[in-house]
Amino acid sequence: MAKMHLSPELASELDKVELSDDGFVVGRIGFALELYFLGGEKVETRLALCKMLREYHTLFADRISHYLKVDANRLTKADGEAYLDYYEEQARSLPPDEAMDAMVFGYPEKKIVDEPTPISISFTAIGPDPLMTLGRSSICAYFSASFIAEHGYGALLDLALRWSSAINILHGSAGYSLLFEHGVFSGSEALTVLPALKRFPGLDFSDPGRFKVRSKKSDGLSFKSINWLTVLGDKVADRLGDKTALREKLGSFCPIHDFDGGIVVQAGEEPQLGDNNRGIVLDDYRRVAEALKPVRFEDYQLGLFALPDPYDSVQETLTWLKRFD
C-alpha cells in the first residue's frame, strides 16, 4: 500500500473539528464501523458482541471511562475490565425476549461530557417481531482519525472482516463518518451536520437506530450507504448475482474481500473525504456505488435526517444517498 494520505498532522486536525449548535458540540469527524445483523436474541450472538467489546477495550484500555448498565439511565464508572464481565453475565442471563443494550465511552480526562467522543462503542442485540421489526440488531464502534493514522487502514479492514464473520451479518460499512453521541446519535441535530455531509461525500451518517426505524418496511436485505468498506452478508450479496462478474465490474482498484458469511467491498486504496467545493470527486466510491446500487435501500417514507420546515427530509436523504450516482 502506498503512503497514507492521512498523516498524523492531518489526523490531529480532523480530531479537533467540532460541529456545534448554539455552543454545544453535536458532531465530530472520525471513523465508524457499523454492522447490522440477525440473531440478536441468541446467547451466542450476545457473547460474540461482548468479545468485540473486549477487543475494543484492549485498544483503549487506559482511556475507557464509563459504561451503561442494562436498563439503566445513568452511566457507571468503568473499573478496569469488570464492566466486560458484567456484560457477559447479562448476555448469558437475559431472556431472548428481552433486548440487550451496551454502551461504552472514553471521555476526556475520564469526566462525562454531554458531547460525542471518538472513543465509544455500542450495540443493540434484539430478536424479531414483536421486539424489533425485521429483527435487525446493530453494533457501532468509533475511532479517532489519529488512531487510524497510527494503526493503518488495515486495522479497520481486519475488524470489519472478523467481526462480520462472528455474527449473522446482513450488511454494514466502515470509513470516514460523522460521530455522534452514542445513545442519542443524530437526534434533532441533522441541520447542523448537513452542510458537512453535502460538502464531503466520503462522510457517512452514523445513526444505526434511525436507519433501522426508517427502513422497517423493507425486506431487511438492503444496505444504507456505501463507505470505504461496504459489508454485504451472503443474503444481500447473492442478490447482486455472480461474484466473479462483480469483481470484474469493480476492477483491481476496488477489491472484494471474502469472509465466512459474506464479502467486504473496498472503494479504493484508502478512505477519502472528497470535497465538492473543490471539485475533488471519489471515482472509486462512485464505482462501488454503481455496482451495489441494486441492493441500496431508497424507499423512505420518512428521511434519515430530522429536519425542520421547509426542508424535505426524504428528498435530502435521497440526495445524500445518491451522491455518487
C-alpha positions as CSV (number, residue, x, y, z in Angstrom):
1,M,0.0,0.0,0.0
2,A,1.3,3.5,-0.9
3,K,1.9,6.1,1.8
4,M,-1.2,7.1,3.7
5,H,-2.7,10.5,2.9
6,L,-3.9,10.6,6.5
7,S,-0.8,11.9,8.1
8,P,-0.6,12.3,11.9
9,E,-0.8,16.1,11.4
10,L,-3.9,15.9,9.2
11,A,-5.5,13.3,11.6
12,S,-4.8,15.7,14.5
13,E,-6.6,18.5,12.7
14,L,-9.6,16.3,11.9
15,D,-9.8,15.2,15.6
16,K,-10.2,18.9,16.5
17,V,-13.2,19.5,14.2
18,E,-16.4,20.3,16.1
19,L,-19.8,20.6,14.6
20,S,-21.7,22.9,17.0
21,D,-25.2,24.1,17.6
22,D,-25.7,27.1,19.9
23,G,-22.4,26.4,21.6
24,F,-22.9,22.7,22.0
25,V,-20.8,20.1,20.2
26,V,-23.2,17.7,18.4
27,G,-20.9,16.0,16.0
28,R,-17.2,15.3,15.2
29,I,-15.4,13.7,12.3
30,G,-13.6,10.4,12.6
31,F,-14.1,6.7,11.6
32,A,-17.0,4.4,12.2
33,L,-17.6,0.7,11.9
34,E,-21.3,-0.1,11.7
35,L,-22.8,-3.6,11.3
36,Y,-26.3,-4.9,11.1
37,F,-27.2,-8.5,11.8
38,L,-29.8,-11.1,12.8
39,G,-29.9,-13.4,15.8
40,G,-29.5,-10.7,18.4
41,E,-31.8,-12.7,20.8
42,K,-29.3,-15.6,20.9
43,V,-26.8,-16.1,23.7
44,E,-24.0,-17.0,21.3
45,T,-24.6,-13.7,19.4
46,R,-24.6,-11.6,22.5
47,L,-21.4,-13.3,23.7
48,A,-19.8,-12.6,20.3
49,L,-20.7,-9.0,20.7
50,C,-19.2,-9.0,24.2
51,K,-16.0,-10.4,22.7
52,M,-16.0,-7.4,20.3
53,L,-16.3,-5.1,23.4
54,R,-13.3,-6.8,24.9
55,E,-11.3,-6.3,21.8
56,Y,-12.3,-2.6,21.7
57,H,-11.2,-2.4,25.3
58,T,-7.7,-3.7,24.5
59,L,-7.3,-0.8,22.0
60,F,-8.3,1.9,24.5
61,A,-8.0,0.2,27.9
62,D,-6.4,3.2,29.7
63,R,-9.0,5.6,28.2
64,I,-12.3,3.8,28.8
65,S,-14.1,5.7,31.5
66,H,-17.8,4.8,31.6
67,Y,-20.4,2.3,30.6
68,L,-24.2,2.0,30.7
69,K,-25.7,-0.9,32.5
70,V,-28.6,-2.7,31.0
71,D,-31.9,-0.9,31.7
72,A,-30.0,2.0,33.4
73,N,-30.4,5.7,32.6
74,R,-27.2,6.9,34.2
75,L,-23.6,6.0,33.3
76,T,-21.4,4.0,35.7
77,K,-17.6,4.5,36.0
78,A,-15.6,1.7,34.4
79,D,-13.2,0.0,36.8
80,G,-10.8,-2.0,34.7
81,E,-12.4,-4.9,32.9
82,A,-15.1,-5.5,35.4
83,Y,-17.7,-4.0,33.1
84,L,-16.9,-6.5,30.5
85,D,-17.6,-9.3,32.9
86,Y,-20.9,-7.6,33.7
87,Y,-22.0,-7.5,30.1
88,E,-21.0,-11.2,29.6
89,E,-23.1,-12.1,32.6
90,Q,-26.0,-10.2,31.1
91,A,-25.6,-11.9,27.7
92,R,-25.9,-15.3,29.5
93,S,-28.8,-14.4,31.8
94,L,-31.1,-12.1,29.8
95,P,-34.1,-13.9,28.3
96,P,-34.3,-14.0,24.5
97,D,-37.5,-11.9,24.5
98,E,-35.6,-9.0,26.2
99,A,-33.3,-6.7,24.3
100,M,-29.6,-6.3,25.4
101,D,-28.0,-2.9,25.0
102,A,-24.4,-1.9,25.8
103,M,-22.7,1.4,25.6
104,V,-19.0,2.1,26.4
105,F,-17.3,5.5,26.5
106,G,-13.9,7.0,26.8
107,Y,-14.4,10.6,27.9
108,P,-11.5,13.2,28.0
109,E,-9.8,13.1,31.4
110,K,-12.5,10.4,32.3
111,K,-15.1,13.1,33.1
112,I,-18.5,12.8,31.5
113,V,-19.2,15.5,28.9
114,D,-22.5,15.8,27.0
115,E,-21.0,15.6,23.5
116,P,-19.6,13.0,21.2
117,T,-16.4,11.2,22.0
118,P,-14.4,9.3,19.3
119,I,-13.8,6.5,21.9
120,S,-17.2,4.9,22.1
121,I,-18.9,1.7,21.1
122,S,-22.5,0.5,21.5
123,F,-24.7,-2.4,20.4
124,T,-28.3,-3.4,20.5
125,A,-29.0,-7.1,20.4
126,I,-32.7,-7.9,19.9
127,G,-34.9,-10.5,18.5
128,P,-37.6,-10.4,15.7
129,D,-41.2,-9.2,15.9
130,P,-42.7,-8.1,18.2
131,L,-39.4,-6.8,19.7
132,M,-38.0,-5.3,16.5
133,T,-39.4,-5.1,13.0
134,L,-37.3,-7.5,10.8
135,G,-35.3,-8.5,13.9
136,R,-32.3,-6.4,13.0
137,S,-29.6,-5.8,15.6
138,S,-26.6,-3.5,15.3
139,I,-23.2,-2.6,16.6
140,C,-21.4,0.7,16.1
141,A,-17.7,1.5,17.0
142,Y,-16.0,4.8,16.7
143,F,-12.3,5.6,16.2
144,S,-10.5,8.9,16.0
145,A,-8.6,9.9,12.9
146,S,-5.4,9.8,14.9
147,F,-6.0,6.1,15.9
148,I,-6.4,5.2,12.2
149,A,-3.3,7.2,11.2
150,E,-1.3,5.4,13.8
151,H,-2.6,1.8,13.2
152,G,-3.3,2.0,9.5
153,Y,-6.3,1.4,7.4
154,G,-5.7,-2.3,7.6
155,A,-6.8,-2.3,11.2
156,L,-10.3,-1.1,10.2
157,L,-10.5,-3.8,7.4
158,D,-9.3,-6.5,9.8
159,L,-12.0,-5.6,12.3
160,A,-14.7,-5.4,9.7
161,L,-13.8,-8.9,8.4
162,R,-13.5,-10.6,11.7
163,W,-16.5,-9.0,13.4
164,S,-18.7,-9.6,10.4
165,S,-17.8,-13.3,10.3
166,A,-18.7,-13.7,14.0
167,I,-22.4,-12.8,13.6
168,N,-25.2,-13.5,11.2
169,I,-24.3,-10.4,9.2
170,L,-26.7,-8.6,6.9
171,H,-24.7,-5.5,5.9
172,G,-22.5,-2.7,7.2
173,S,-19.8,-0.2,6.5
174,A,-16.6,1.3,7.7
175,G,-14.7,4.5,6.9
176,Y,-14.9,8.3,7.5
177,S,-18.1,9.3,9.3
178,L,-19.8,11.9,11.4
179,L,-19.5,10.8,15.0
180,F,-22.5,11.4,17.3
181,E,-23.1,10.7,21.0
182,H,-24.0,7.1,21.4
183,G,-27.5,6.7,22.8
184,V,-28.5,10.0,21.3
185,F,-26.8,9.8,17.9
186,S,-28.1,12.4,15.4
187,G,-31.2,13.4,17.4
188,S,-32.5,16.7,16.0
189,E,-29.1,17.9,15.0
190,A,-29.2,17.0,11.4
191,L,-29.5,20.6,10.2
192,T,-26.1,21.3,11.9
193,V,-24.3,18.5,10.2
194,L,-26.0,18.6,6.8
195,P,-23.5,21.1,5.3
196,A,-20.6,18.8,6.1
197,L,-22.4,15.8,4.5
198,K,-23.1,17.9,1.4
199,R,-19.5,19.1,1.1
200,F,-17.6,15.9,1.9
201,P,-19.2,12.9,0.1
202,G,-16.9,10.4,1.8
203,L,-18.6,11.1,5.2
204,D,-21.1,8.6,6.4
205,F,-24.1,9.4,8.6
206,S,-23.8,7.1,11.6
207,D,-27.1,6.5,13.3
208,P,-28.0,2.8,13.3
209,G,-31.2,3.1,15.2
210,R,-32.6,5.7,12.9
211,F,-31.8,3.7,9.8
212,K,-33.5,0.6,11.3
213,V,-36.6,2.5,12.1
214,R,-36.7,4.4,8.8
215,S,-36.2,1.2,6.7
216,K,-38.5,-1.1,8.8
217,K,-40.9,-1.6,5.8
218,S,-38.1,-3.0,3.7
219,D,-37.2,-6.7,3.5
220,G,-34.1,-6.1,5.6
221,L,-31.8,-7.1,2.8
222,S,-30.9,-3.6,1.6
223,F,-28.0,-1.5,2.9
224,K,-27.9,2.1,3.9
225,S,-25.0,3.7,2.0
226,I,-21.5,2.8,0.8
227,N,-18.3,3.8,2.5
228,W,-14.7,3.0,2.0
229,L,-15.6,-0.5,3.2
230,T,-19.1,-1.8,2.5
231,V,-20.0,-5.1,4.1
232,L,-22.6,-7.4,2.4
233,G,-23.7,-10.6,4.0
234,D,-24.4,-13.5,1.7
235,K,-28.1,-12.9,1.8
236,V,-27.5,-9.4,0.4
237,A,-24.5,-10.1,-1.8
238,D,-26.3,-13.0,-3.6
239,R,-28.9,-10.6,-4.8
240,L,-26.2,-8.9,-6.9
241,G,-25.6,-12.1,-8.9
242,D,-22.3,-13.7,-9.7
243,K,-19.4,-12.5,-7.5
244,T,-16.9,-13.1,-10.3
245,A,-18.8,-10.7,-12.5
246,L,-18.9,-8.2,-9.6
247,R,-15.2,-8.4,-9.2
248,E,-14.7,-7.8,-12.9
249,K,-17.0,-4.8,-12.8
250,L,-15.2,-3.2,-9.9
251,G,-11.7,-3.8,-11.2
252,S,-8.4,-4.1,-9.3
253,F,-8.7,-0.7,-7.6
254,C,-11.9,-1.9,-5.7
255,P,-11.0,-5.3,-4.3
256,I,-13.5,-7.7,-2.8
257,H,-12.5,-9.4,0.5
258,D,-14.3,-12.7,1.3
259,F,-15.1,-13.8,4.8
260,D,-17.3,-16.6,6.2
261,G,-20.7,-15.3,5.6
262,G,-20.2,-12.5,3.1
263,I,-17.9,-10.0,1.4
264,V,-16.4,-6.6,2.1
265,V,-16.2,-4.3,-0.9
266,Q,-13.3,-1.8,-0.7
267,A,-13.6,1.5,-2.5
268,G,-10.0,2.3,-3.5
269,E,-6.7,2.0,-1.7
270,E,-7.7,4.2,1.2
271,P,-10.6,6.1,2.7
272,Q,-11.3,9.5,1.3
273,L,-13.4,12.5,2.3
274,G,-13.6,14.2,-1.2
275,D,-14.6,17.8,-1.4
276,N,-17.5,19.0,-3.6
277,N,-16.4,22.7,-3.0
278,R,-13.0,22.0,-4.5
279,G,-14.2,19.5,-7.2
280,I,-12.5,16.5,-5.6
281,V,-14.5,13.5,-6.7
282,L,-14.2,10.0,-5.5
283,D,-14.1,7.8,-8.6
284,D,-13.6,4.5,-6.7
285,Y,-16.6,5.3,-4.4
286,R,-18.6,6.1,-7.5
287,R,-17.6,2.7,-9.0
288,V,-18.7,0.8,-5.9
289,A,-21.9,2.8,-5.5
290,E,-22.9,2.0,-9.1
291,A,-22.2,-1.7,-8.6
292,L,-24.1,-2.0,-5.3
293,K,-27.0,0.3,-6.2
294,P,-29.5,-2.6,-6.8
295,V,-29.3,-3.5,-3.0
296,R,-29.3,0.0,-1.6
297,F,-32.4,1.0,0.3
298,E,-34.2,4.0,-1.1
299,D,-37.9,3.6,-0.2
300,Y,-38.0,6.1,2.6
301,Q,-41.4,7.3,3.9
302,L,-39.5,9.4,6.5
303,G,-36.0,10.6,5.9
304,L,-32.8,9.7,7.8
305,F,-32.4,13.4,8.7
306,A,-34.7,15.1,11.2
307,L,-35.1,18.5,9.6
308,P,-37.4,21.4,10.2
309,D,-39.6,23.0,7.6
310,P,-39.2,23.9,4.8
311,Y,-36.7,21.1,4.3
312,D,-37.9,17.9,2.7
313,S,-36.3,15.2,4.8
314,V,-37.0,12.4,2.4
315,Q,-35.6,14.4,-0.6
316,E,-32.5,15.4,1.4
317,T,-32.0,11.8,2.4
318,L,-32.2,10.6,-1.2
319,T,-29.9,13.3,-2.5
320,W,-27.3,12.2,0.0
321,L,-27.8,8.5,-0.8
322,K,-27.3,9.2,-4.5
323,R,-24.3,11.5,-4.1
324,F,-22.1,9.0,-6.0
325,D,-24.7,8.2,-8.7
